[in-house]
Amino acid sequence: MTRLAYAFLPLAAAGFAAVLVMHIAALFGVTWIFDHWLAYLGPGLFVVWLPTILIMGSLTRDFKQKEVWRAALRGCPAWMRRAQWALFGYAWVGFFALPLIFGGGMDNPANKARSMSAVLLTFYSIAATVFYSATRAGKIDVGRRCLNGHRISPLAKFCDECGAPVQASPVEPAANSMLP
């Protein structure tokens, strides 16, 4: 699955960058970029989402349902996880609030471009962060041990066998930074 992540990470990152340009332009009222690029970026999302679902399934296979996002993004640095959640919140609120803030409702082409590009931005960023996490998760998962040397699971903060805290490895972020 790591090869698949490396193959699709540039596509997801390029899609994210293109939608970010489109969204910033839409915030300034420029809608022609949205009208022309949507024909490519909309279907492009489906190109990166099938591998995202497959990779996310392999990253979260051994975890509880409530830990799905922590497991899927465990290879990302803390700033990337926080940025992902902030962008998700921005798109959720923005989808409903941007038409109200700028006036005109969804009938206004600029509001439609702002709202829809915020949603596309979120989906491309989720794909990019999951692919990035997949490239790093294997390195983090391999050497996780407690202070007494017992092997522990990728999301554990304490050893199941002896209760000792996690030993930080050079590639792994600190144990308390696993929170979103």
Steps between C-alpha positions, in 0.01 A plus 500: 500500500795734552575497127140597432532787751819625337336482156188698595646746752622740226158490330320578825746778585468651152121482521512665843723781369277558196183509710670734748574743215143462380363560852712809564393642165135427588540683832591807294200450270683346201286210379634423151776282652236294681290467185793375290695290752203323654473280190845357587518526879157348567572170320861517620372467852359157418837398356671560836213389724488133406866452602434716809225263612717193435799643685290629786351153535846346527615766750199454727436126465612406853349795686169576666246711310540794738876510422464499120626853441780473756609175338472631145697818573753352743787552256431873465666765714280673756478823299367310198231324704394830659495674161285218361245538778502881469442474124218252557336740744551793263335312213210383716427844638594671174262292294212650695649832617683633192179558302359687799816704559539607138124525438296372208462138608602208280348664192801731489774335285776631728336347808455171319870503405605590856293229665568221253872571482520487882346153491733385220793643695410287800472178302829553316674581829362185665636296210841668522530457877395133488755432224771682694410309816523170312854582389607564861283264710711191428811672634319610814327168570807276474702608800238596757602374841435595859779615731546135608543383139165331434344542155184711502223589255530811279252718694576381854632753750580236762614138484224238533744261666669715767326841488819692423475806272597491134865546411531778240686396187690739270238475223195506722342816634459524874227277644286792614499655152287215362189699585340676202 
